[in-house]
Amino acid sequence: MECDDCVYNTYDDENDVFYCSVNLDEDDMARFMSRKYKYCPYFKNGDEYQVVKHQM
């Protein structure tokens, strides 16, 4: 799943859940929720090993 590797996938200790921490204003959120995306436009790879492999 794309969200599992995303840098914006943040864990909330208090509620014991993961959530998307992308900072969207109300208009952006409405636009994002109303469209059906095949892939998330805000995805940013949080896999540190992938970043290091790219730098080598």
mmCIF file of the N, C-alpha and C atoms, coordinates in Angstrom:
data_MODEL
# 
_entry.id   MODEL 
# 
loop_
_atom_site.group_PDB 
_atom_site.id 
_atom_site.type_symbol 
_atom_site.label_atom_id 
_atom_site.label_alt_id 
_atom_site.label_comp_id 
_atom_site.label_asym_id 
_atom_site.label_entity_id 
_atom_site.label_seq_id 
_atom_site.pdbx_PDB_ins_code 
_atom_site.Cartn_x 
_atom_site.Cartn_y 
_atom_site.Cartn_z 
_atom_site.occupancy 
_atom_site.B_iso_or_equiv 
_atom_site.pdbx_formal_charge 
_atom_site.auth_seq_id 
_atom_site.auth_comp_id 
_atom_site.auth_asym_id 
_atom_site.auth_atom_id 
_atom_site.pdbx_PDB_model_num 
ATOM 1   N N  . MET A 1 1  ? 0.846   -1.188 0.000  1.00 0.00 ? 1  MET A N  1 
ATOM 2   C CA . MET A 1 1  ? 0.000   0.000  0.000  1.00 0.00 ? 1  MET A CA 1 
ATOM 3   C C  . MET A 1 1  ? 0.882   1.240  0.000  1.00 0.00 ? 1  MET A C  1 
ATOM 4   N N  . GLU A 1 2  ? 0.530   2.210  -0.777 1.00 0.00 ? 2  GLU A N  1 
ATOM 5   C CA . GLU A 1 2  ? 1.312   3.418  -0.949 1.00 0.00 ? 2  GLU A CA 1 
ATOM 6   C C  . GLU A 1 2  ? 1.490   4.190  0.360  1.00 0.00 ? 2  GLU A C  1 
ATOM 7   N N  . CYS A 1 3  ? 0.468   4.273  1.186  1.00 0.00 ? 3  CYS A N  1 
ATOM 8   C CA . CYS A 1 3  ? 0.527   5.046  2.428  1.00 0.00 ? 3  CYS A CA 1 
ATOM 9   C C  . CYS A 1 3  ? 1.540   4.483  3.415  1.00 0.00 ? 3  CYS A C  1 
ATOM 10  N N  . ASP A 1 4  ? 1.748   3.180  3.409  1.00 0.00 ? 4  ASP A N  1 
ATOM 11  C CA . ASP A 1 4  ? 2.673   2.559  4.356  1.00 0.00 ? 4  ASP A CA 1 
ATOM 12  C C  . ASP A 1 4  ? 4.096   3.072  4.190  1.00 0.00 ? 4  ASP A C  1 
ATOM 13  N N  . ASP A 1 5  ? 4.490   3.440  2.987  1.00 0.00 ? 5  ASP A N  1 
ATOM 14  C CA . ASP A 1 5  ? 5.841   3.911  2.712  1.00 0.00 ? 5  ASP A CA 1 
ATOM 15  C C  . ASP A 1 5  ? 5.955   5.426  2.633  1.00 0.00 ? 5  ASP A C  1 
ATOM 16  N N  . CYS A 1 6  ? 4.875   6.133  2.861  1.00 0.00 ? 6  CYS A N  1 
ATOM 17  C CA . CYS A 1 6  ? 4.853   7.588  2.701  1.00 0.00 ? 6  CYS A CA 1 
ATOM 18  C C  . CYS A 1 6  ? 5.426   8.282  3.932  1.00 0.00 ? 6  CYS A C  1 
ATOM 19  N N  . VAL A 1 7  ? 6.182   9.326  3.703  1.00 0.00 ? 7  VAL A N  1 
ATOM 20  C CA . VAL A 1 7  ? 6.780   10.099 4.780  1.00 0.00 ? 7  VAL A CA 1 
ATOM 21  C C  . VAL A 1 7  ? 5.700   10.838 5.593  1.00 0.00 ? 7  VAL A C  1 
ATOM 22  N N  . TYR A 1 8  ? 4.537   11.065 5.018  1.00 0.00 ? 8  TYR A N  1 
ATOM 23  C CA . TYR A 1 8  ? 3.449   11.759 5.705  1.00 0.00 ? 8  TYR A CA 1 
ATOM 24  C C  . TYR A 1 8  ? 2.561   10.828 6.532  1.00 0.00 ? 8  TYR A C  1 
ATOM 25  N N  . ASN A 1 9  ? 2.818   9.539  6.508  1.00 0.00 ? 9  ASN A N  1 
ATOM 26  C CA . ASN A 1 9  ? 2.046   8.572  7.281  1.00 0.00 ? 9  ASN A CA 1 
ATOM 27  C C  . ASN A 1 9  ? 2.544   8.641  8.732  1.00 0.00 ? 9  ASN A C  1 
ATOM 28  N N  . THR A 1 10 ? 1.775   9.281  9.596  1.00 0.00 ? 10 THR A N  1 
ATOM 29  C CA . THR A 1 10 ? 2.192   9.580  10.963 1.00 0.00 ? 10 THR A CA 1 
ATOM 30  C C  . THR A 1 10 ? 1.368   8.776  11.958 1.00 0.00 ? 10 THR A C  1 
ATOM 31  N N  . TYR A 1 11 ? 2.044   8.273  12.986 1.00 0.00 ? 11 TYR A N  1 
ATOM 32  C CA . TYR A 1 11 ? 1.375   7.473  14.008 1.00 0.00 ? 11 TYR A CA 1 
ATOM 33  C C  . TYR A 1 11 ? 0.954   8.363  15.170 1.00 0.00 ? 11 TYR A C  1 
ATOM 34  N N  . ASP A 1 12 ? -0.292  8.208  15.606 1.00 0.00 ? 12 ASP A N  1 
ATOM 35  C CA . ASP A 1 12 ? -0.833  8.937  16.754 1.00 0.00 ? 12 ASP A CA 1 
ATOM 36  C C  . ASP A 1 12 ? -0.893  7.979  17.944 1.00 0.00 ? 12 ASP A C  1 
ATOM 37  N N  . ASP A 1 13 ? 0.002   8.164  18.909 1.00 0.00 ? 13 ASP A N  1 
ATOM 38  C CA . ASP A 1 13 ? 0.068   7.290  20.088 1.00 0.00 ? 13 ASP A CA 1 
ATOM 39  C C  . ASP A 1 13 ? -1.224  7.309  20.902 1.00 0.00 ? 13 ASP A C  1 
ATOM 40  N N  . GLU A 1 14 ? -1.786  8.478  21.025 1.00 0.00 ? 14 GLU A N  1 
ATOM 41  C CA . GLU A 1 14 ? -2.973  8.636  21.863 1.00 0.00 ? 14 GLU A CA 1 
ATOM 42  C C  . GLU A 1 14 ? -4.169  7.838  21.351 1.00 0.00 ? 14 GLU A C  1 
ATOM 43  N N  . ASN A 1 15 ? -4.374  7.855  20.039 1.00 0.00 ? 15 ASN A N  1 
ATOM 44  C CA . ASN A 1 15 ? -5.514  7.160  19.446 1.00 0.00 ? 15 ASN A CA 1 
ATOM 45  C C  . ASN A 1 15 ? -5.143  5.822  18.810 1.00 0.00 ? 15 ASN A C  1 
ATOM 46  N N  . ASP A 1 16 ? -3.847  5.495  18.812 1.00 0.00 ? 16 ASP A N  1 
ATOM 47  C CA . ASP A 1 16 ? -3.358  4.230  18.273 1.00 0.00 ? 16 ASP A CA 1 
ATOM 48  C C  . ASP A 1 16 ? -3.757  4.019  16.809 1.00 0.00 ? 16 ASP A C  1 
ATOM 49  N N  . VAL A 1 17 ? -3.577  5.072  15.999 1.00 0.00 ? 17 VAL A N  1 
ATOM 50  C CA . VAL A 1 17 ? -3.897  5.017  14.568 1.00 0.00 ? 17 VAL A CA 1 
ATOM 51  C C  . VAL A 1 17 ? -2.830  5.764  13.764 1.00 0.00 ? 17 VAL A C  1 
ATOM 52  N N  . PHE A 1 18 ? -2.739  5.420  12.477 1.00 0.00 ? 18 PHE A N  1 
ATOM 53  C CA . PHE A 1 18 ? -1.909  6.172  11.541 1.00 0.00 ? 18 PHE A CA 1 
ATOM 54  C C  . PHE A 1 18 ? -2.815  7.155  10.803 1.00 0.00 ? 18 PHE A C  1 
ATOM 55  N N  . TYR A 1 19 ? -2.271  8.310  10.444 1.00 0.00 ? 19 TYR A N  1 
ATOM 56  C CA . TYR A 1 19 ? -3.028  9.287  9.666  1.00 0.00 ? 19 TYR A CA 1 
ATOM 57  C C  . TYR A 1 19 ? -2.106  10.028 8.716  1.00 0.00 ? 19 TYR A C  1 
ATOM 58  N N  . CYS A 1 20 ? -2.690  10.644 7.714  1.00 0.00 ? 20 CYS A N  1 
ATOM 59  C CA . CYS A 1 20 ? -1.927  11.421 6.741  1.00 0.00 ? 20 CYS A CA 1 
ATOM 60  C C  . CYS A 1 20 ? -1.721  12.822 7.288  1.00 0.00 ? 20 CYS A C  1 
ATOM 61  N N  . SER A 1 21 ? -0.458  13.239 7.406  1.00 0.00 ? 21 SER A N  1 
ATOM 62  C CA . SER A 1 21 ? -0.154  14.532 8.007  1.00 0.00 ? 21 SER A CA 1 
ATOM 63  C C  . SER A 1 21 ? 0.120   15.634 6.980  1.00 0.00 ? 21 SER A C  1 
ATOM 64  N N  . VAL A 1 22 ? -0.314  15.437 5.741  1.00 0.00 ? 22 VAL A N  1 
ATOM 65  C CA . VAL A 1 22 ? -0.153  16.484 4.729  1.00 0.00 ? 22 VAL A CA 1 
ATOM 66  C C  . VAL A 1 22 ? -0.998  17.673 5.155  1.00 0.00 ? 22 VAL A C  1 
ATOM 67  N N  . ASN A 1 23 ? -0.404  18.844 5.118  1.00 0.00 ? 23 ASN A N  1 
ATOM 68  C CA . ASN A 1 23 ? -1.093  20.056 5.546  1.00 0.00 ? 23 ASN A CA 1 
ATOM 69  C C  . ASN A 1 23 ? -1.885  20.642 4.374  1.00 0.00 ? 23 ASN A C  1 
ATOM 70  N N  . LEU A 1 24 ? -3.171  20.331 4.321  1.00 0.00 ? 24 LEU A N  1 
ATOM 71  C CA . LEU A 1 24 ? -4.046  20.823 3.254  1.00 0.00 ? 24 LEU A CA 1 
ATOM 72  C C  . LEU A 1 24 ? -5.026  21.840 3.822  1.00 0.00 ? 24 LEU A C  1 
ATOM 73  N N  . ASP A 1 25 ? -5.260  22.908 3.078  1.00 0.00 ? 25 ASP A N  1 
ATOM 74  C CA . ASP A 1 25 ? -6.310  23.825 3.509  1.00 0.00 ? 25 ASP A CA 1 
ATOM 75  C C  . ASP A 1 25 ? -7.665  23.239 3.112  1.00 0.00 ? 25 ASP A C  1 
ATOM 76  N N  . GLU A 1 26 ? -8.730  23.900 3.480  1.00 0.00 ? 26 GLU A N  1 
ATOM 77  C CA . GLU A 1 26 ? -10.080 23.365 3.268  1.00 0.00 ? 26 GLU A CA 1 
ATOM 78  C C  . GLU A 1 26 ? -10.387 23.134 1.789  1.00 0.00 ? 26 GLU A C  1 
ATOM 79  N N  . ASP A 1 27 ? -9.967  24.062 0.934  1.00 0.00 ? 27 ASP A N  1 
ATOM 80  C CA . ASP A 1 27 ? -10.219 23.927 -0.507 1.00 0.00 ? 27 ASP A CA 1 
ATOM 81  C C  . ASP A 1 27 ? -9.438  22.750 -1.099 1.00 0.00 ? 27 ASP A C  1 
ATOM 82  N N  . ASP A 1 28 ? -8.173  22.631 -0.714 1.00 0.00 ? 28 ASP A N  1 
ATOM 83  C CA . ASP A 1 28 ? -7.362  21.513 -1.210 1.00 0.00 ? 28 ASP A CA 1 
ATOM 84  C C  . ASP A 1 28 ? -7.922  20.172 -0.753 1.00 0.00 ? 28 ASP A C  1 
ATOM 85  N N  . MET A 1 29 ? -8.368  20.113 0.498  1.00 0.00 ? 29 MET A N  1 
ATOM 86  C CA . MET A 1 29 ? -8.925  18.863 1.026  1.00 0.00 ? 29 MET A CA 1 
ATOM 87  C C  . MET A 1 29 ? -10.199 18.485 0.270  1.00 0.00 ? 29 MET A C  1 
ATOM 88  N N  . ALA A 1 30 ? -11.058 19.442 0.009  1.00 0.00 ? 30 ALA A N  1 
ATOM 89  C CA . ALA A 1 30 ? -12.291 19.174 -0.737 1.00 0.00 ? 30 ALA A CA 1 
ATOM 90  C C  . ALA A 1 30 ? -11.964 18.693 -2.149 1.00 0.00 ? 30 ALA A C  1 
ATOM 91  N N  . ARG A 1 31 ? -10.991 19.319 -2.789 1.00 0.00 ? 31 ARG A N  1 
ATOM 92  C CA . ARG A 1 31 ? -10.572 18.927 -4.133 1.00 0.00 ? 31 ARG A CA 1 
ATOM 93  C C  . ARG A 1 31 ? -9.997  17.512 -4.121 1.00 0.00 ? 31 ARG A C  1 
ATOM 94  N N  . PHE A 1 32 ? -9.185  17.217 -3.110 1.00 0.00 ? 32 PHE A N  1 
ATOM 95  C CA . PHE A 1 32 ? -8.575  15.895 -2.999 1.00 0.00 ? 32 PHE A CA 1 
ATOM 96  C C  . PHE A 1 32 ? -9.626  14.815 -2.753 1.00 0.00 ? 32 PHE A C  1 
ATOM 97  N N  . MET A 1 33 ? -10.584 15.083 -1.881 1.00 0.00 ? 33 MET A N  1 
ATOM 98  C CA . MET A 1 33 ? -11.612 14.095 -1.535 1.00 0.00 ? 33 MET A CA 1 
ATOM 99  C C  . MET A 1 33 ? -12.627 13.883 -2.660 1.00 0.00 ? 33 MET A C  1 
ATOM 100 N N  . SER A 1 34 ? -12.825 14.869 -3.514 1.00 0.00 ? 34 SER A N  1 
ATOM 101 C CA . SER A 1 34 ? -13.834 14.759 -4.567 1.00 0.00 ? 34 SER A CA 1 
ATOM 102 C C  . SER A 1 34 ? -13.325 14.025 -5.808 1.00 0.00 ? 34 SER A C  1 
ATOM 103 N N  . ARG A 1 35 ? -12.024 13.908 -5.958 1.00 0.00 ? 35 ARG A N  1 
ATOM 104 C CA . ARG A 1 35 ? -11.463 13.226 -7.125 1.00 0.00 ? 35 ARG A CA 1 
ATOM 105 C C  . ARG A 1 35 ? -11.041 11.819 -6.773 1.00 0.00 ? 35 ARG A C  1 
ATOM 106 N N  . LYS A 1 36 ? -11.077 10.969 -7.748 1.00 0.00 ? 36 LYS A N  1 
ATOM 107 C CA . LYS A 1 36 ? -10.606 9.601  -7.553 1.00 0.00 ? 36 LYS A CA 1 
ATOM 108 C C  . LYS A 1 36 ? -9.235  9.481  -8.202 1.00 0.00 ? 36 LYS A C  1 
ATOM 109 N N  . TYR A 1 37 ? -8.222  9.412  -7.370 1.00 0.00 ? 37 TYR A N  1 
ATOM 110 C CA . TYR A 1 37 ? -6.855  9.301  -7.853 1.00 0.00 ? 37 TYR A CA 1 
ATOM 111 C C  . TYR A 1 37 ? -6.431  7.840  -7.885 1.00 0.00 ? 37 TYR A C  1 
ATOM 112 N N  . LYS A 1 38 ? -5.707  7.477  -8.924 1.00 0.00 ? 38 LYS A N  1 
ATOM 113 C CA . LYS A 1 38 ? -5.135  6.139  -8.969 1.00 0.00 ? 38 LYS A CA 1 
ATOM 114 C C  . LYS A 1 38 ? -3.962  6.070  -7.990 1.00 0.00 ? 38 LYS A C  1 
ATOM 115 N N  . TYR A 1 39 ? -3.191  7.150  -7.908 1.00 0.00 ? 39 TYR A N  1 
ATOM 116 C CA . TYR A 1 39 ? -2.077  7.272  -6.977 1.00 0.00 ? 39 TYR A CA 1 
ATOM 117 C C  . TYR A 1 39 ? -2.199  8.607  -6.249 1.00 0.00 ? 39 TYR A C  1 
ATOM 118 N N  . CYS A 1 40 ? -1.791  8.642  -5.007 1.00 0.00 ? 40 CYS A N  1 
ATOM 119 C CA . CYS A 1 40 ? -1.881  9.869  -4.214 1.00 0.00 ? 40 CYS A CA 1 
ATOM 120 C C  . CYS A 1 40 ? -0.927  10.927 -4.767 1.00 0.00 ? 40 CYS A C  1 
ATOM 121 N N  . PRO A 1 41 ? -1.409  12.134 -5.049 1.00 0.00 ? 41 PRO A N  1 
ATOM 122 C CA . PRO A 1 41 ? -0.539  13.186 -5.589 1.00 0.00 ? 41 PRO A CA 1 
ATOM 123 C C  . PRO A 1 41 ? 0.408   13.756 -4.539 1.00 0.00 ? 41 PRO A C  1 
ATOM 124 N N  . TYR A 1 42 ? 0.208   13.442 -3.279 1.00 0.00 ? 42 TYR A N  1 
ATOM 125 C CA . TYR A 1 42 ? 1.047   13.977 -2.204 1.00 0.00 ? 42 TYR A CA 1 
ATOM 126 C C  . TYR A 1 42 ? 2.059   12.956 -1.693 1.00 0.00 ? 42 TYR A C  1 
ATOM 127 N N  . PHE A 1 43 ? 2.117   11.793 -2.309 1.00 0.00 ? 43 PHE A N  1 
ATOM 128 C CA . PHE A 1 43 ? 3.015   10.736 -1.859 1.00 0.00 ? 43 PHE A CA 1 
ATOM 129 C C  . PHE A 1 43 ? 4.467   11.179 -1.954 1.00 0.00 ? 43 PHE A C  1 
ATOM 130 N N  . LYS A 1 44 ? 5.198   10.941 -0.866 1.00 0.00 ? 44 LYS A N  1 
ATOM 131 C CA . LYS A 1 44 ? 6.634   11.197 -0.837 1.00 0.00 ? 44 LYS A CA 1 
ATOM 132 C C  . LYS A 1 44 ? 7.269   9.992  -0.162 1.00 0.00 ? 44 LYS A C  1 
ATOM 133 N N  . ASN A 1 45 ? 8.178   9.330  -0.859 1.00 0.00 ? 45 ASN A N  1 
ATOM 134 C CA . ASN A 1 45 ? 8.764   8.096  -0.351 1.00 0.00 ? 45 ASN A CA 1 
ATOM 135 C C  . ASN A 1 45 ? 9.546   8.357  0.932  1.00 0.00 ? 45 ASN A C  1 
ATOM 136 N N  . GLY A 1 46 ? 9.189   7.646  1.987  1.00 0.00 ? 46 GLY A N  1 
ATOM 137 C CA . GLY A 1 46 ? 9.864   7.784  3.263  1.00 0.00 ? 46 GLY A CA 1 
ATOM 138 C C  . GLY A 1 46 ? 10.850  6.669  3.527  1.00 0.00 ? 46 GLY A C  1 
ATOM 139 N N  . ASP A 1 47 ? 11.113  5.833  2.524  1.00 0.00 ? 47 ASP A N  1 
ATOM 140 C CA . ASP A 1 47 ? 12.041  4.722  2.665  1.00 0.00 ? 47 ASP A CA 1 
ATOM 141 C C  . ASP A 1 47 ? 13.466  5.260  2.594  1.00 0.00 ? 47 ASP A C  1 
ATOM 142 N N  . GLU A 1 48 ? 14.138  5.338  3.743  1.00 0.00 ? 48 GLU A N  1 
ATOM 143 C CA . GLU A 1 48 ? 15.490  5.895  3.799  1.00 0.00 ? 48 GLU A CA 1 
ATOM 144 C C  . GLU A 1 48 ? 16.481  5.072  2.993  1.00 0.00 ? 48 GLU A C  1 
ATOM 145 N N  . TYR A 1 49 ? 16.299  3.759  2.926  1.00 0.00 ? 49 TYR A N  1 
ATOM 146 C CA . TYR A 1 49 ? 17.201  2.907  2.162  1.00 0.00 ? 49 TYR A CA 1 
ATOM 147 C C  . TYR A 1 49 ? 17.089  3.196  0.669  1.00 0.00 ? 49 TYR A C  1 
ATOM 148 N N  . GLN A 1 50 ? 15.898  3.490  0.209  1.00 0.00 ? 50 GLN A N  1 
ATOM 149 C CA . GLN A 1 50 ? 15.691  3.812  -1.210 1.00 0.00 ? 50 GLN A CA 1 
ATOM 150 C C  . GLN A 1 50 ? 16.419  5.111  -1.543 1.00 0.00 ? 50 GLN A C  1 
ATOM 151 N N  . VAL A 1 51 ? 16.384  6.079  -0.642 1.00 0.00 ? 51 VAL A N  1 
ATOM 152 C CA . VAL A 1 51 ? 17.060  7.361  -0.862 1.00 0.00 ? 51 VAL A CA 1 
ATOM 153 C C  . VAL A 1 51 ? 18.572  7.139  -0.935 1.00 0.00 ? 51 VAL A C  1 
ATOM 154 N N  . VAL A 1 52 ? 19.124  6.342  -0.031 1.00 0.00 ? 52 VAL A N  1 
ATOM 155 C CA . VAL A 1 52 ? 20.560  6.074  -0.006 1.00 0.00 ? 52 VAL A CA 1 
ATOM 156 C C  . VAL A 1 52 ? 20.988  5.353  -1.272 1.00 0.00 ? 52 VAL A C  1 
ATOM 157 N N  . LYS A 1 53 ? 20.196  4.370  -1.721 1.00 0.00 ? 53 LYS A N  1 
ATOM 158 C CA . LYS A 1 53 ? 20.542  3.634  -2.950 1.00 0.00 ? 53 LYS A CA 1 
ATOM 159 C C  . LYS A 1 53 ? 20.613  4.584  -4.137 1.00 0.00 ? 53 LYS A C  1 
ATOM 160 N N  . HIS A 1 54 ? 19.733  5.575  -4.167 1.00 0.00 ? 54 HIS A N  1 
ATOM 161 C CA . HIS A 1 54 ? 19.708  6.539  -5.268 1.00 0.00 ? 54 HIS A CA 1 
ATOM 162 C C  . HIS A 1 54 ? 20.965  7.423  -5.250 1.00 0.00 ? 54 HIS A C  1 
ATOM 163 N N  . GLN A 1 55 ? 21.495  7.709  -4.083 1.00 0.00 ? 55 GLN A N  1 
ATOM 164 C CA . GLN A 1 55 ? 22.655  8.587  -3.948 1.00 0.00 ? 55 GLN A CA 1 
ATOM 165 C C  . GLN A 1 55 ? 23.962  7.891  -4.316 1.00 0.00 ? 55 GLN A C  1 
ATOM 166 N N  . MET A 1 56 ? 23.971  6.562  -4.304 1.00 0.00 ? 56 MET A N  1 
ATOM 167 C CA . MET A 1 56 ? 25.204  5.806  -4.570 1.00 0.00 ? 56 MET A CA 1 
ATOM 168 C C  . MET A 1 56 ? 25.568  5.796  -6.029 1.00 0.00 ? 56 MET A C  1 
# 
